[in-house]
Amino acid sequence: MGQKPKDKDGKEKEIAQNQDKINLQMVNHMEYHQLLTEKYNLLMVMQKFCDTHKENTFDLMPITFFVEIPDASRD
């Protein structure tokens, strides 16, 4: 990869530590994200919102269907 950079005082170790910090992955996490990212919780939040505003929940969000396909190997 090449030589590690050194500063005036030869603090190679400190520079390497700072380089590691730069390479860390930063991920944003929203507090209470599960209220929006999980279908059941999203439905509950939307129902509460729609009840408060006297709206029909399914006028604002699409209906999700669960279709069960029979397993051919069970026949």
Helices and strands as residue ranges (DSSP letters): H 12-22, H 34-37, H 39-52, H 57-60, G 72-74
